[in-house]
Amino acid sequence: MADLINKQILLKTRPVGEPKESDFVLVETPTPEPSEGEILSRTVYLSLDPYMRGRISAGESYAASVELNSVIVGGTVSQVIKSNHPQFQVGDFVLNSNGWQTYGVSKGETLRKIDPSQAPLSYSLGVLGMPGFTAYAALLDVGQPKEGETVVVSAASGAVGAVAGQIAKIKGARVVGIVGSDEKRDYIVKELGFNAGINRKTQELYPALKEAAPNGIDVYFDNTAGVILETVLQQINLGARIPLVGLISQYNATSSPPGPNLMPLLIKRALIKGFLVSDYQHRFDDFLRDVSGWLHSGEIKYKEDVVLSLENAPRAFIGLLRGENFGKLIVKVSTEENGD
Amino acid sequence: MADLINKQILLKTRPVGEPKESDFVLVETPTPEPSEGEILSRTVYLSLDPYMRGRISAGESYAASVELNSVIVGGTVSQVIKSNHPQFQVGDFVLNSNGWQTYGVSKGETLRKIDPSQAPLSYSLGVLGMPGFTAYAALLDVGQPKEGETVVVSAASGAVGAVAGQIAKIKGARVVGIVGSDEKRDYIVKELGFNAGINRKTQELYPALKEAAPNGIDVYFDNTAGVILETVLQQINLGARIPLVGLISQYNATSSPPGPNLMPLLIKRALIKGFLVSDYQHRFDDFLRDVSGWLHSGEIKYKEDVVLSLENAPRAFIGLLRGENFGKLIVKVSTEENGD
């Protein structure tokens, strides 16, 4: 497929602190040929997620770093344009990990087919994909909210937080969301049905939480760590559970900031547990059944923030780490074709 | 019993930072009479434990603060000298909580009789009492060490740590203890059979741990928090478990110090869980059976640091918070009588 130009965004320099657009570079290369058992696909949607900040750092994480001058990793919805694998036909849509490029070659066995009649294609990167699954498993398996308990969610209008909060609501909890703008606060309360919302940029967190969670906090779904975690710890109830799902507050930090004093964990016999969704594959079918059902019944609402064109991915990603997106951030890389 | 003079140590002023002897005052008062259902007992042994530092502070903890001008709380082994309760006879030994005083009146139903033929009386305040039970339940129920895993214990020659490390050894783990002197390091390695010991005052912790725990850390039995916890977190394995049993490093702090950065919890999907032994009463019989057995078989060794006379309790307690004791700190308040 040497006639197809593959646009790729490579990691040019490792960001120090907040990434800059100059840390990324767009290149054009020939599109590779798929070998036996492989497929070539065109990226339709690229997911942008906070975890990618860790991948473009040199430090240890739960997965290998992206090498310099390599394509940045990322989940994609892709359409098959050439198949050397019997299970995939040209035109099929697949959940893939092409990363930040317009075309990619993948081994067939690593792919999952997506049925576009079930839900919008891009949902497989959000509410019905990794972020939604993270929300589901971390909330239910680690947080374990009981009816009447209070659940606090940080980054609550984001791809993970919004789903976590709505599932907590479905399970009968009082749900408080922490967000970064009044618009997002209105959204989680008025659209998503959270019991209360806090704008961390304009409200003083400790008293705002006291007011929003008058009976104390039983579950804290932590996407951020930092000052929010520290403040929440001062208001947890006996036996509180804190799934640590993300540390957005420090992804751009140039040195490792201190964490919260842990005395409240002892006093309240509470737990903090690091969460990574890949440990919960055995729950994927439950997730897909439950969350698909809640989407269809309207109990879960879902909002996307779609950026057009791969070229805009770096700027959108930088904004994501600043909390500038509103809803699940997705890049529309190309148009899906109906095959007619 | 107005003819008996009761010596009491009262909290005179709330300590700021490290307690001073002048924060305590010794008074002599008449000994009260037991009412119906109560017993009067003479304190034979008083236990001194780090948790008492929290009780003499004003801040929130898992139990109420000691009021100013009140007797400091504390577990005791006491001998009944007058009984208005049918289950207790004069001369019986009981596990009690007379606190820092020579006599105390207690409701009979709050007491447990101790059989002095089973083990030395004072063991009920240590290896066969609250500290030993803490070690047992926090290690086995939260830490859950598996054979061949590496367990690190801080304050490892102390009343809790020494028992935790030896139980981990019995369960087939590689055990590393962190202590505050060469003498204590020799003790835990040569006497207690720990695989390695680290003197945190003379050794650099990170490389010393790397060497002592070359396969990483699976369980960290945390008595201290602070810099030890922070360093351990950098060397934990996937799925590590950290029972947070004490925060000795900060009990004398005048303001709440920051804690460790929690990124390693996420990367390693590890957990920290606050532990309080009173939540594990259902395990007490298991504990007493197992640890008594290991004591008799010689698999668990036990060392006491006995201070004579109630007057010396404040100084001994101050030393305990500095790590100056060597073994379980006990005050011998009076001599037990055989009743003959």
Interface residues (C-beta under 8 A of the other chain):
Chain A: E60 S61 Y62 A225 L229 L244 V245 G246 L247 Q250 S256 P257 P258 G259 P260 N261 L262 M263 P264 L265 L266 I267 K268 R269 A270 L271 I272 K273 G274 F275 L276 D279
Chain B: E60 S61 Y62 A225 L229 L244 V245 G246 L247 Q250 S256 P257 P258 G259 P260 N261 L262 M263 P264 L265 L266 I267 K268 R269 A270 L271 I272 K273 G274 F275 L276 D279
